[in-house]
Amino acid sequence: MTGWKLIGMVAALMLLAACAPAKPAGGVEVLRYASPYSPNHPFSRADIAWMKHVEKATGGRIKIQPFWGGALISSDQSVIELRHGVADIALITPIYMRSGMHVMKTQAGFYGGVRTIEDQVAVYRCLEQAFPIFGQEMAGVHVLAVQGGNLPNVLTRDKPVRGLADLRGLRLRAPGELTPVLQSLGVDVVTMPMGEVYSAISKGVVDGVVAPADAVKSLHFNEVAQHLSLLQVSRGAYPARAISEARWRALSPDLRRVLTEATPVWEAALAREIGKAEAEGMAMARSEGMSIVPVDPAEQARFDAAYDAEALRNAQRLAEYGLPGEAIYRKARAVIAQGTPVKAC
């Protein structure tokens, strides 16, 4: 065996040892937590707050060992990876899974008119209670927290968007699920990794991006975009933190109870940190001289109607998989029609 091969083998063994499940010592359960984000990301700050709460609430009987920056888990296969034990607990994104998760992906578009993270989570809980398919798609993991998010706006390089007519002809980077509704309004939709958007706007490859205001600070879009339109694009909640089912069952009932009782703590921390990031992004947009472009309520209502019409079409397509998409959509709309804040299903 050559020296280089020996070094490679040793490195591989060290990596496997680092990723192996931690052994409980003295009655302490060590749970590995995996996230694709850095520890300074708003999501991670909420995760750390939850970790501290759990360790304190269990009197140190649970210790959380974090692995940041995608060391253990990816964004597009996170649920499968967690099911198979690459970590004990993880940040998961079922709405970005490469395959399957038809209901999870589609239901995220049923929240038209919902404006707060708390209401997004409340609507999701109502749907989850009413339709067993939600739990079936998450089989193999036990959900510990549901997450909503800041509403995307429209950031543009040169042309301000004051109404739907201003969207026509623009080339915008947008999430794939928004492609049909934006195309119906005359937008040339581009899909590309968010990390490439700064350069694309700078070079004029795209005219702008559909993204929350927090991206102004986190991705420095104030340097390449002049305008932030307050057109609000609705979005929904989804299961975002979970523990593998096998690891969940291995915990004692009292520790499972603590983790269950910590769910609102985690969800509140996520809402707080996400909201803080939004406020910081908006403040930077103003301080850096971006124009904050208001949108007439009638124009917002027209956009919401187009968004909901596309959501219904997507819901009806779930029938091809034998899934109750339209029933889920109708339930979401009925819950939202009761008004906000959402208090009952």
N, C-alpha and C positions, 0 to 999 in steps of 0.2 A: 504494500500500500504506500503510495507516495505521500509526502508531507502535506501537500495541498488537499488530497483526499481525506487525510486524517483530520486536518483542521476543519474541513467541511462537515465531516461526520460529527465531530464534537460540537460544532455550532448548531447543527440540526438537533442533536440530543438536548442541548441546553434550551433551545426554543421549545421543544416538546415538553420539557420539564417545567418551563415557565407557564405553559398553557394548560398543564394537567390540573385536574380538579384538586383544590386544596383540601388537605385532610383536617377534619376537626381536631382541635387540640384543647384538652381540658374542658370539653363541653361547648366550645365555641364553633359556630358554623361560619366558615369563610365562603362567601359567595362572590364569584367573579362577575363583574359587570363590564359589558362591552358596549362601546359607542364609536361611531365613525367620526365623531367630532373631537376637537381639541378641548382641554379642560376649561378654556376661557370662553367657549361659545355659550350663548344664553341657555341653550338646552342643557349643557353640562353644568352650568351654575345651579340650575334647578335640580339636576341629578345629585349634585353634591349636597344640597340642602336636604334632600330626601335621605341620602346615606347617613348624614349626621343624625337626623331624626330617628331612623330605624336603629342605629347603634345605641342611641341613648334610650329609646323605648324598650329595647331588649336587655338593658343593663350590660351591654357588651357581649351578649350571647350570639349576636350576629355581627360579623365584620364584613364590610364590602371592599373587595379588591378591584379597583377600576383599571380597565385597559382602554385608553383613549386613542383617537386618531385612526380607527379602523384596524388596530392591531389584531383583533380577533374576528371582527364582523364586517360585512359589507352592507351597502344600502339596498341592493336589488335582490338579495337572497337571504335577508336577515331572519325571516321567520323560519325558513328551512334550516338555516345554520343553528338557530337557537333550539329547534326541535331535536337536533342531533347532538346537542351538548357542547358546541364550541365555546359556550359561556353558560353561566347559570342564569343570569339576568341580562337583558340587553335592550337597547334602543332598537325598536323594530319599525319598519315602514312597509306595511302590507300593501299600501296603495301604489308602491313602486316595484312590486314583485314582477319578475319577468313573465311569469305564467300563473294561471289560476287567480284566486282572490277576486272573482268577478263581481261579487256583491260589494266587497270592501272598496274596490276601485270606483265602482259606479255610484254608490251611495254618497260618496264625498261631494257629488255634484247636485245633491238634492236640497241644499241649505240656502237657496235663494232668499235674500232679505234678512238673513241672520247676520248680525253685525258684531257680536262679542264672542270671545273665546268661551266664556262660561255657557252661553246659550248653544254654541256649537256642541259642546260636550253633553249638555242636557238633552238635546235632540238625539244625539247618537245613543245615549242611554235608553231613551224611549224606543228607538228602533231595535236595539239589541234585545230588549225585554220582549218585544212583540214578535220577533222573527228568529227562530232557532238557527237559521242558516248563518247568522253572525257568529255564533259560537262554533258551528261546524267548520267554518273556514279557518278559525283560529285553533283548531284541534292540534294538540301537541304542545301548546304553550298556555300558560295561565296569565291572563292580562292583569297588570298591576296599575296601569294608568292609561287614560284616554287623553288625547291631545288635540286641541284646535290650533288655530293660527291667525296671524294678522292677515287682513284682507289685501290682496294685491291691488296696486294702482297701476297707472301707465306712466312710465318715465320715457321721455323722448329727447332726442338730441337737438332738433331745430324747430319742429312744429308743435305748438301746444295743442292738447286735445281738450276742447271745451264741450264737445258733444259727439254724438255717434257719427255725424257726417265727417268729422275730422279724422276718424279712424280709417276711412276709405283711402286705399292706396298706400298706407303705411306698411313697412316691413318690420314686424315685431317678433322678438323672441318671446315665446309664451309656453307654458306647460302644455303637454300634448292633449290633455283632456279639454282644454279650452279651444283647440283648433277649430272644430266645427262652428261654434257660435261666433268666433272672431272672423272666420272666413265668410260667414253669412253677412257680416257687416263690412265686408270689403277689405279685410286685413290680409296681407301676405304673411302667413305665420311661418316662423322658422323655429326649428327645434335644435338646440345645441346645449352642451354643458354650460352651466351658469358661470363657470370659471373662464369661459371664452367670450362672454358677453361684453366685458369692458373693452377688449380690443376690437370687437366687431362694431360697437357703437363708435369708438374712436376713429375707425377707418371708414365709417359710413356703410359698412356691409349690412347693418340693420339700422333702422331709424330709432329703435328704442327697445324697451323690454317691459313685460307685464310682471311686476314684482312688488312686494310690500315695501313701504318706505324704509324699513330697517336695512334694506340693501344699499341705501345711499351711504350709510356709514360702513357697513361690513364689507362692501365691495367697491367703495369709493366712486359710485356712479355720479356723484356731484362733479367729478372732474371731466366727464364726457357727455353728460346730459344737462340740458338747460331747464327742462320743464318737468314738473311732477303733477300730473293730473289726478284729481281726487275722485275720478271714476272708481267705484268699488266693485271688485270682482268677488262674488261670494265663494266660500269654500267650506268644507265640512270637517268634522272630527274623525279620528280613527284610532284604533289601539296603537299605542306608541311605546309602551314599556311593558315587558313581560318576563316571566320566569319560565324555564322549561318545565313541562308537566312532570317529568320524572324527578326533577330537583324539588319541585313543589311538594310532591307526595312524600318525599324523603324527610321533609321538615316535620318537626313535632307540631301538634295542633295549636299550641299556644304561640309558636313563632309564626305559623300561618295566619293566625288571628291578628298579630301585630302588623304583618305585611298588608293584610286586608284593610285594617283601620288606617294604614298610612296612605292609602290610595288618594283621599282628598288632599292630603298634605302635598303629595307629588303633583297632583293636577293644579293645585293653587300656586305652587312654586313655578310650574311651567307657564301658567297664565301671567304671573307677575313678571317673570324674566322676559317672556315674549313681548308683553306690553311695554316694558321698559326699553327694549331694543327698538320698538316702533317709535316711541317718543324721542329717543336719541337720534334716530334716522331723520325724523321730521325736523328736529331742531338743527341738525347739520345742514339739511337742505336749505333752511331759511338763512342760517348764518353764512353759508357759502354762496348765497345769491341766486339759488335756483328759484324760478317762478313757481309758486304754488297755485295751480289752476283749478278754480272751483267748477263744479259740474251742476247744471240745472237739475233740480229734482225730477222734472219730467223726463229728461234725458236718462237719468239713472233708472227711472221706472221702465223706460223702453228697453234699456240693457237688461234689467232683471227679467223682463218678460221673455226676451230672446234666450237668455240663459236658462230659464225654467222650461221653455219649449224644447230646447236641446236635451235638458235633463230627462224630460218625459220620454223622448225618443230613445235615449240611452237605456232608460228603465225598461221600456218595452222590448228592446233587443235581448234582454236577459232571458226572455221566454225561450230563446233558442237553446239555452242551457237547462231548461226546466226550472228556472229560478223565478221567484215572485217579485220581479223588479218593479212592476207597476204598482203592486200593492204596497211595497216599501216606499215608493215615491209618494203615493197618496197619503200614507200615514205621516210621512215627514211634513208634507204640506199642511195636513190637518193640525199637527202639533204647532207648527210655526204660525198658523192662522190664528191661534188662540192669543197671540201677542207675546211680547217679551217683557221681563225675563221669563224664560221657560221654567215653569214650576211643576207641571203635572203632565202626564202622558194621556 
